[in-house]
């Protein structure tokens, strides 16, 4: 959500609608991948929506090597 509209319940309403759609399709479980370092309050939103941490993992990736920069 854009910072100007956070805190108005829009994210929660979108999640609840998504849950209704999944339920109508017969889905019983909904999963979500989350960046736990996200400082936007997303984790609290998911908890308000009734979600809970089921498992946690770390993802490691190798970044491309930085090329040397010559200073003249």
Buried (B, 14 or more C-beta within 10 A) or exposed (E): BEEEEBEEEEBEEEBEEEBEEEEEEEEEEEEEEEEEEEEEEBBEBBEEBEBEEEEEEEEEEEEEEEEEEEEE
